[in-house]
Amino acid sequence: MTAQKKAKELVDKFLKPVDTWHNYPMCFDTAKQCALIAVDEVLENSHTNVFTNYWQEVKQEIFNL
């Protein structure tokens, strides 16, 4: 999956309601911040440059959304 598609997928996941009890979506800026936090967590635990480069690209694409 391209970094651009992964960025959009992550933000979209945070925009969707969690369950039927909490059926209100997150605002777009909050969803972006949550996706960035998730990517930072992945980057903190990555151990290869290829993996790190991909997630850095995803992070940049989230900023671009």
Secondary structure in CASP SS format (residue, H / E / C, confidence):
PFRMAT SS
TARGET T0000
AUTHOR 0000-0000-0000
METHOD secondary structure of the structure
MODEL  1
M C 1.00
T C 1.00
A H 1.00
Q H 1.00
K H 1.00
K H 1.00
A H 1.00
K H 1.00
E H 1.00
L H 1.00
V H 1.00
D H 1.00
K H 1.00
F H 1.00
L H 1.00
K C 1.00
P C 1.00
V C 1.00
D C 1.00
T C 1.00
W C 1.00
H C 1.00
N C 1.00
Y C 1.00
P C 1.00
M C 1.00
C C 1.00
F H 1.00
D H 1.00
T H 1.00
A H 1.00
K H 1.00
Q H 1.00
C H 1.00
A H 1.00
L H 1.00
I H 1.00
A H 1.00
V H 1.00
D H 1.00
E H 1.00
V H 1.00
L H 1.00
E H 1.00
N C 1.00
S C 1.00
H C 1.00
T C 1.00
N H 1.00
V H 1.00
F H 1.00
T H 1.00
N H 1.00
Y H 1.00
W H 1.00
Q H 1.00
E H 1.00
V H 1.00
K H 1.00
Q H 1.00
E H 1.00
I H 1.00
F H 1.00
N H 1.00
L C 1.00
END
